[in-house]
Amino acid sequence: MAGIYIHIPFCKQKCYYCNFYALASVKYRDVFTNALLKEMKWRAGYIQNEEVKTIYFGGGTPSLLPVKEIQQIIETAYQLFKISNNVEITLEANPDDINQEYLKKLKDYTGINRISLGIQSFFDEDLKYLYRVHSGKVARQSIESLLAAGYRNMNIDLIYGIPTLDDNHWEKNLEIFYQYKLPHLSSYALTVEHKTALQVLINKNKLQNTDEDQIIRQFDLLLKSSAEHGYVHYEISNFALPGYYSKHNSTYWMGGYYLGLGPSAHSFNGVSRQWNVKNMKQYVESQQVEKIILEKEILTKEQQYNEYVMTSLRTSWGCDTIHILNGFGEKFVQHFQQNIHPFIDQKKVKQKGTIYFLTNFGKRFADGIAGALFL
């Protein structure tokens, strides 16, 4: 099982909270796709002829890329990789890029069968705080346009913990999502990342800081309402109706291989991890793959164990000591069991046979619990 991630690093403007590599500029737009296709050909062997079950266009804003170029990228992937017959091909899109002409071309020429919309909120005051381009009205119109065009397999992103977002508006955001009967929701707490515009503006007292109590309260509201509406909380930030789990994200969480293409993209093939250069000029001007890949790392057994614990504990599938025993050895099982029991006593973790899961209470502390189990 393998996936391909394609990073499209262009935006109309850079959102205050975003720490992904992206350019609010059209510079290098005309040469980017050719550079990406060149990298794809160079690195086709990285995932070792594994069947590709998912292709994901992330960003940045992939919906800024012309449909013709999206088509060219997908066609090249089919030429170079063993693509599954039921491959999931996802395009991240911003609401303000969605129109009928664009959707018709996307349907007719690309094979895109899943859309992930960066809604974040249906309220203009929240979108202004985040420095998003679209309005709440445009957010709703984009969902309706996608549904009218026949896109059923759709995700939207919503952010909670925005200082302008009170609990009533958060519940309203969720109600709107349920009203559209969309199959998948990715929902994240607003995080003030290092060196983002949001951090600078908060430090200058130009924007209000986040509040931990609000974040916990709204996370609990999310867990309660999603369960009531039949959504499975299958990963800390992801909720889906049965049959609509994200194949792409599940590849990450279940230890599958993935090839990351484009500036700043990450790759993993079970034993090594690679990072691409985080510089557009260097990326498009590189004439050899060694200059695109900024760093390579061969993972030790301890690092592979840590990776498994970190990802599996975040999911509804849980962390299995049988897998740890078979993959890493008895020493790792003993370490895991010794360090997991305090969290069971604190009602943060529950055990079912050899599998350990986070409780709803424990999901608040996922990163800290995983860190305590690392070697």
N, C-alpha and C positions, 0 to 999 in steps of 0.2 A: 504494500500500500504506500503510495507516494503522492505528493502534491507539488504544484508549482505556484510560487508566489511571484507576482510581477508588480514592482513598485513604480508607480507613475507619480513623479515628484513635483507636479505643478498644481498651483492653487490660484484662485482669483485674489484672495487675500489670506493671510495666515491668522488662524483663530488664536486668541490669546492663550488658551490652555494647551495648545498642541506642541508636543516635543518630538514629533516625527520629522524626518528630513523632507522638506518641501520648499519650493521657491515660489514666491508671489511675483512671478516674472515669466515672460514668454521666451526669454533668452535660452538658446539651445533647443527650443521646441522642434525646429526643423531638422535637427540631426539626431534627436534622442532615439527615435524608433529604430533607426539603422544600427545605432550602437547597441541597443537592447537585443536585436536579432543576432548581432555578431556575438554577443556574450552567450546567448542561448545555444548557438552552434558550438562555441568553445567548450561549454560546460555540460553538454548533453549526457555525458557518461557519469556524472556525479551521483545520480540516484540509482546507478547500477542496474539499469533495465527493469526496474520495478514498474508495475502498472500504475499509471497516473490516473487517480480517481477524482482529482479536483484541480482546477486552475482558478486562481484568485487574483483579480486586479485590485490592488490596494493603493493607498496614497498617503498624502496628496489627494488629488481629485481625479481619478481615472476617467470620469465622465467628461473631462475636458479634452480627452484624446479623441481625434476624429474617428468615426466608425470604421473608415477604410483601414486605418492603422491597427485598430483592435482586431479586425478581420485578418490582417496580415500576420499579426502576432500569433493568433490562434491557429491559422493554417500552418505556420512554421512549426508550432508545437506538435501538430499532428504528423508532420513529416519526420520529426526528430525523436519523438517519444512514443511509447506504447500506451495509447490513450484508451481508457475504459469505454465500453459501449454506453454506459450510463454516467459518464463524467458529469460532475457538477462544475459549472463555469459561472463564477460570481463576479459581478462588477459593482464596486462601491461607487455611489453617485450622490451628488448633492441635489437637494430639491429644486434649486434654481436652474439646473441644467436639463430638467425633464420637460420635454415637449413632444407632441405627437410625431413630428417629422423625425426627431432623433430616435424615438422608440420604434418607429416603423423600420428604419434602417438597421437598428440594433437587432430586431427580430428577423429581418430578411437576410442579413449578411454575416452575423457573427457566431451564432450558436450559444450566446449568453442565455442561461436558463435560471439564473438567480440574481436578484438585485438586493444590495444592502444600502439603505438610504440613511444618510447622516442627518436625521431630524433633530435630535438632541432635546428639543422642547417645542411645544405648540404655542408658547407664549412669547410675545415679542420682547418683553423686558428681560427674559432669560437669554434670548438670542443676542440681544444687544450687549449684555454682560459678557457673553462668550465671544463676541465679535464675529458672529456668523453673518453670511451674506443674505440668506433668505428670511422671510417672515413666517409667522405661524400660519397665515392663510396660504402661502405658497407651499408650505409643508404638507398641508392637507390636500391641496390640488395635485401635488406630485404623486401621492399615494393613489388618489382616484384615477389619475392618468395611467399609472402602471397597472392597476386592476383592470381598467377598461381595455388596455392593450393585451391583456391575457397573462400578465405576470402574477401567478399565484404564489410561487416560491419566493417569498420576500422577507427580508429582515429590516427592521428599523433600529437605530440607536437612540436611546434616551439617557440623559445624564441626570442624576439626582445629587442633592447636596449643593446646588447652585444657591448662593446667598439670596438671590431674588426670588427663589422658588419656595413658596410656603407649602405646607403639607396638603392643603386643599387643591392647589394647582398641580402638585405632584400626582395626587389621586386622579385629577382630571386628565392629565397626560396619559395615565394608564387606561382610563376609561375610553379615551379616543382610540388608543391602540386596540383595545378589545372590540370596540364598535366596528372596526374595519375587518375583524376576524383574521388578522394577519398571523402567519404560522410561527414567526420567530421574532424574539426580542433580545437585543444585546443592551444591557443597562449597566452603567458604570457610575461610581462616585466621582465627583469632580475632584481631581488631584492637582495640587499646585506643584508642578514639576519644576526642577531646577533649571534656571536660565531661560524660562519662558517669559513672554510678555506679561502673562498673568502674575507671575511672581514679582516682577519689577513693579507693576501697577499696585499690587497689594502692599509691597514694601514702601511705596511712596504715598500710601493712604489714598490712592485714587480709586481703588475698588475695595469692596468689603471682602474680608477673608472668609474661608470656609469654616463651618462649625461642626465638630465631631458629633455632638448630640443630634443635630439635624440629619447628618449622614446616616447614623445608626437608625434613627426613627424612620427615615424614608426607605432604607433598605428593608426594615421589618415590614413596612407597608407593602413593598414590592413582593416579598416572599409570600405574604398572606394572600394578596389579591391574585397573584399569578396562579397559585395552587387552586384557589376558588374557581378560576376560569379554565382549569384543565391543562395548564402549562407545566411541563416537566422542567425543574431547575437542574439541568444536567451538567452545568459548570457554573462557577461562582458568578459570572456575569452574563450567563446565557440561559434563555428560557425558550422552550419550543413545544409545539403540539407534537404528539407522537408521529413519527415518520418524517419530521422536518428538522432534525438535528443538522447543524452545519457539518458537512463532510470535511471541509477544509480545516476548520478549527479542531475537529475530532482527530484529524491526522496528527496535529501537534500534540494533543493531550494523550494520545495512545502510543506515542513513540514512533510514529511513521516517519519515513524520509520526506524531506522537502527541499526543493531547490529554489533559492531566492534570487531573482534577477532584478537588476536596476540598482542605482546608487543607494547605499545603506542597507540593502536587503541581506537577510541572514539565511544560511543554509545548514542542513543537518542530514547526515546519512547513517546514523546509528553509532558511528565511532569518531566522527569529526564534526566540527562546527566551523563555519566560515562567515566572515563579515565583508561586505563590499565597501569600497571607498565611499565616504560621505561627502563627495565633492563632485558636482555636475561637470565642471570643466575637465577634471582628471578622468572622469568616467567616459565622456564622449570622445576624448582625445586618445584614450588608451589603445595601443596597438597589440597588446598581448594580455592574456587573462591574468597573469601575475600582478599586473598593475591595477587591475580592477579589484582583486581580492586584497583587502587591507590587512586581514589577519586570518590565520588558520590555527586551529587548536585540536589536537588529538585528545579525546576525553579519556581520563583514567576510569577505572572501575568505580571509584568513589564518586566521581562526577556523574557517571551514568546512573548510579544509584540515586544521587541527589536529584537528578533530572526526573527520574521516575516518581520519586516521592512528591516532588513539588507539583508535577502536572496531574498525577492520578488522584491525589488527595483533594484537588479542586473539583473533581467530577463526581457525578452520581454513581459511577462504576467503582470508585473507591480504590484503596491501596491494598494490594493482595500480598500477604507474606509468602504464599506459594510462588508467586512471580519473583519476589525478592530472593527466595531460596534457589530457584532454578537459574536465575540470571546472575546472581552475585555471590551467593554462598551463605553458609550458616552464620558466619560472623556478622553479616549485615542484618540478618533476621534478629539476632540477639540484641543488637544495638537498637533496632527499630522498636522491638517489644519493650525494652527497658525504658525507652524515652517516650513512648506513646501513652503509657498507663496514667501518668498524672493528668493528661488531658481527658481521659475517660472518666477519671474521678471528678473532674471539673465540669462534666457534662458537655464538653466541647467536641468529643469524638465518641462514636458508638461502634461496636464491633458486631459483625455477623459472620460467624465461622472464622475464616482466615482473612476476611476483608474488613477494612477500617474505613469509616465514613465520617465526614464532618457533620455535626448536628447544625441546625439553623443558628443556634447560638455560636457554635464554633466557627461558622463561616465568616463571622466578623474578624476572626483572628487567623485566617488561613495562612498568611505569609509567615507569621510568627511561629505557628505550630510546625509548618514544614521546616523552617530554619532550625528548630530544636531537634529535628530528626536527622539532620544532615550529618555526614561524616566529613 
